[in-house]
Amino acid sequence: MENEKNTEEKTKKQATPFEVPFKPIVDKFSKHKDSTLVYGETIDLETKKVLPVARIRYIGGGGGGFTQGNKDALGEGGGGGGYISVKPVGVYEITENKTTFKPPVSKTSTLSLLVILTFGIALLFTRKSKLKMKNFNIN
């Protein structure tokens, strides 16, 4: 009877191979059910407080295996996978007078805007020079 209890306790404590990679992630999300996952810890400065904000996405899936009763039987396996994305959205600046939200400046969006503006200006100069050439040839 005592041996059965010890065996059961050891079995409960041992994690299955499918559980091990996901356990830290699941533990983190289950412990932080409040807003601290999305809203970070408040940073206190002299005259203001800064509250970071992030967008978190997570998806997971998994499967398990089994065997047919006896020790020598071949078993079937399983697997799993997941995706986690944490993206900064901005910060809230909290002062005595007001609270403002400030998004981060994305390098990608800044570069895209610069490329579009450069292309637009080049297109305008090209058309303008073509019109000048056309007017020059007529006169």
C-alpha positions, 0 to 999 in steps of 0.5 A: 500500500505504501509503495503504491502511494510513493509510485503515484506521487512520483508519477504525479511529479514527473512531467510528460515530455509534451508538457515540459516546453509549454509549462513555463509559458502557461505558468507565466500567463496563468500567474499574471491574469491582471493587466501587468502582462499588457501594462508593464510596471509603472516607472516613477520619474521626478515629475511624471510616471511612465506606464509601458503598454504592449500587445501580447499574442499567444497561440499554442497547440499540442498532442499526446501519445499512448501505448497498448497496455504492455511494456513491449508494445510500440507507442504512438507519439505526439507533438506541439507548437506555439507562437508568442508575440510581444509588441510595444504599443507605446507608453502612457505619460502621467503628470499632475496636469494630464495623461498622454499616450505616446506610440513608439516611432517605428523604423519601418513606417518612417522608412516607408514614408521617406521612400513614398515622399522621395518617389512622389517628389521625383515624379513631380520633378519628372513631370515638370521637366517634361512639361518644360521640354514640351513648351520649349519645343512648341515655341 
